[in-house]
Amino acid sequence: MLQKTYPYYLANEAVAANTDLEVTDKFSGEVATRVAMADAAAIDKAIGYAVDAMPALRAFPPFKRQAVLEHCVKRFRERYDELALALCIEAGKPINDSKGEVTRLIDTFKVAAEESVRIDGEIVTLEISPRAKGYHGYVKRVPIGPCSFISPFNFPLNLTAHKVAPAIAAGVPFVLKPASRTPVGALIMGEILAETDLPKGAFSILPAHRDGADLFTADERFKLLSFTGSPAVGWDLKKKAGKKKVILELGGNAAAIVDGDQGDKLDYVVDRLAFGAFYQSGQSCIGVQRILIHAKIYDALREKLIAKTKSLVMGDPKDEKTFVGPMISESESKRLAGWMESAVQAGAKIVAGGNVDGAMFEATLLEGVKRDTDLYRKEAFGPVAILERFDDFDAALATVNDSDFGLQAGVFTDSLAHAHRAWDVLEVGGVVINDVPSFRVDNMPYGGVKDSGLGREGVRYAIEDMTETRLMVMRETW
């Protein structure tokens, strides 16, 4: 079980300032633990410590950064079950999905440990004309400076890791605001980081309410803001961020296209679609929301997918048989139920699921959803998927692009031409062939276009954002 209370971490040290933040068990609704909450004064101190830490971090060599990351990998493995259970309780994530996320946390820190000792520069040829004869150019990457991180509730371990691990590898100090609904995993991460010899001020992990955390966005001492969360909040933060670099990993209403050549692979496709749409109650920005099926196989796939959806077990996330647990809150469940009801009133039909009880929202399939409804246009962020029929592959691509979002898309096809056509045409950050858009490996470039965000995560790509190029020009003789 969880500890009774958790401190926050200010300049590498645990501070039991208060127990103001109640963290609930998302299945039972009961208070599971209490966490220290940072006020504006603590956040201001953390930023000051991060600024002061820069000289020590510049002198903290790559092999020491690697050792810190390797220590974290070791300790995450030792505390695997504790981390998984904490995630299951605070996020309501089914225990099997929680274990999977701890595995990805470990993978992300492992990749960062490897990347920490190969942040290389380059030699630039300057002798492009007679006036540059005898001049040589050299480029290296240097830490950008103190960074502000704001992480979301849905992957509170691994999406936090995608900010923290690259920061350590790059040698930048950071102040992290974990989601107030799911702060425990990040605080356990802080406990483990506090065991290392990172210079004082290298990290602070401070739960805080959104309305009291303006310094994470507006303070000019930060040189980078990395935010993962909802589009409305993310774009608003960008407006307030001033001159700092801003990385946004936001939402989506991801689509999967099933081409007409999948007749002998329907069982595989159905399993992957059900996973992509309903794992962790659909609360993933790359969860499958729109499913476009070729008319040739529509009826057969529809029947199999309905049966699969109805077979998914909903219940206590601590039960290993559970596939669909609670949404993060009853208010989120009500919001999605309202969208579903509006879609039905506009002519849509529920073909599987549709039952809602508090935060428990049954895995649900609909067809005939009008394209101007909230359920179609916005990010559902819950266990609901929409079925559509298509006859022409290019028309299906155009339908996928008819969205304000562009994070990832999945295409099931045996046609190499269709795969490349999708890669060329789809306005998304990533195209996944023969799997769902929910697929992600933690070293790949990950991010979106349009309202889905700015920049890319994936450890090496995050390190590039957290560092700047610095040029030296040397004249050979003078």
Secondary structure, 3 states (H helix, E strand, C coil): CCCCEECEEECCEEECCCCCEEEECCCCCCEEEEECCCCHHHHHHHHHHHHHHHHHHHCCCHHHHHHHHHHHHHHHHHCHHHHHHHHHHHHCCCHHHHHHHHHHHHHHHHHHHHHCCCCCCEEEECCCCHHHCCEEEEEEEEECCCEEEECCCCCCCHHHHHHHHHHHHHCCCEEEECCCCCCHHHHHHHHHHCCCCCCCCCEEECCCCHHHCCHHHHCCCCCEEEEECCHHHHHHHHHHCCCCEEEEECCCCCEEEECCCCHHHHHHHHHHHHHHHHHHHHCCCCCCCEEEEECCCHHHHHHHHHHHHHHCCECCCCCCCCCECCCCCHHHHHHHHHHHHHHHHCCCEEEECCCEECCEECCEEEECCCCCCHHHHCCCCCCEEEEEEECCHHHHHHHHHCCCEECEEEEECCCHHHHHHHHHHCCCCEEEECCCCCCCCCCCCECCEECCEECCECHHHHHHHCEEEEEEEEECCC
